[in-house]
Amino acid sequence: MEVVAYLHNADLLLEDERGVAVIGGSHYVLSLGDKVIIQQMIDEHTQLYQVQISFACAEHAMLHTDEIQMKFEGCREQFKQYQQNTTVH
């Protein structure tokens, strides 16, 4: 999945052909265009996943292992509902 937008509270919006995801808690500073490859779930209760990250600024030459919290995963329509439910109006 590719980082396509910054959201509130330092969350990031990822997107690929299958859908979108909202992540947070990376140990790296991610930028637009970076790629996040979700590997496996580490902790179901906290939705913590092991990921591989490749940075656009390094022309995706290397993969870096990290852990992120998956806050949302689904299609664009489900994401709109997630945004309405989690945004203070």
C-alpha positions as CSV (number, residue, x, y, z in Angstrom):
1,M,0.0,0.0,0.0
2,E,1.1,3.5,-0.7
3,V,1.0,6.5,1.7
4,V,-1.5,8.9,0.0
5,A,-2.5,11.4,2.7
6,Y,-1.8,12.7,6.2
7,L,-4.8,12.5,8.6
8,H,-5.4,13.9,12.1
9,N,-3.3,12.7,15.1
10,A,-0.4,11.8,12.9
11,D,-2.3,9.0,11.2
12,L,-1.6,8.1,7.6
13,L,-4.0,7.0,4.8
14,L,-2.7,4.1,2.7
15,E,-4.2,3.0,-0.6
16,D,-3.8,0.2,-3.2
17,E,-6.0,-1.5,-5.7
18,R,-7.8,-3.5,-3.0
19,G,-8.8,-0.6,-0.7
20,V,-7.5,1.8,1.9
21,A,-6.1,1.6,5.4
22,V,-5.4,4.1,8.2
23,I,-2.2,3.5,10.2
24,G,-0.4,5.1,13.1
25,G,2.5,4.6,15.4
26,S,5.3,4.0,13.0
27,H,8.9,4.4,14.3
28,Y,9.8,6.0,11.0
29,V,8.6,9.3,9.6
30,L,6.6,8.3,6.5
31,S,6.0,10.6,3.5
32,L,3.7,10.6,0.6
33,G,4.7,8.0,-1.9
34,D,6.3,5.6,0.7
35,K,5.1,2.0,0.5
36,V,4.0,-0.1,3.4
37,I,3.8,-3.8,3.0
38,I,1.7,-5.4,5.8
39,Q,3.4,-8.7,6.8
40,Q,1.5,-10.2,9.8
41,M,-0.5,-9.3,12.9
42,I,1.6,-9.2,16.1
43,D,-1.2,-8.4,18.6
44,E,-4.9,-8.8,17.8
45,H,-6.1,-6.7,20.8
46,T,-4.1,-3.6,19.8
47,Q,-4.2,-4.3,16.0
48,L,-0.4,-4.2,15.9
49,Y,1.1,-5.4,12.6
50,Q,4.6,-6.1,11.5
51,V,5.3,-4.2,8.2
52,Q,8.0,-3.6,5.7
53,I,8.5,0.0,4.6
54,S,10.2,1.3,1.4
55,F,10.9,5.0,1.1
56,A,10.1,6.9,-2.0
57,C,13.1,9.3,-1.4
58,A,15.4,6.2,-1.5
59,E,13.7,5.1,-4.8
60,H,12.3,2.1,-2.9
61,A,15.8,0.5,-2.8
62,M,15.6,-1.0,0.7
63,L,13.0,-2.5,3.0
64,H,12.8,-1.5,6.7
65,T,11.0,-3.5,9.3
66,D,8.6,-1.7,11.6
67,E,5.5,-2.1,13.7
68,I,2.3,-0.1,13.1
69,Q,-1.2,0.1,14.5
70,M,-3.9,-0.6,12.0
71,K,-6.8,1.8,12.8
72,F,-8.9,1.0,9.8
73,E,-8.9,-1.2,6.7
74,G,-11.6,-1.4,4.1
75,C,-13.0,0.2,0.9
76,R,-13.4,3.9,0.2
77,E,-17.1,4.0,1.1
78,Q,-16.3,2.3,4.5
79,F,-13.5,4.9,5.0
80,K,-16.0,7.8,4.5
81,Q,-18.1,6.3,7.3
82,Y,-15.0,5.8,9.5
83,Q,-14.1,9.4,9.0
84,Q,-17.5,10.6,10.0
85,N,-17.4,8.4,13.1
86,T,-13.9,9.5,14.2
87,T,-13.9,13.2,13.3
88,V,-15.0,15.8,15.8
89,H,-17.6,17.9,14.2
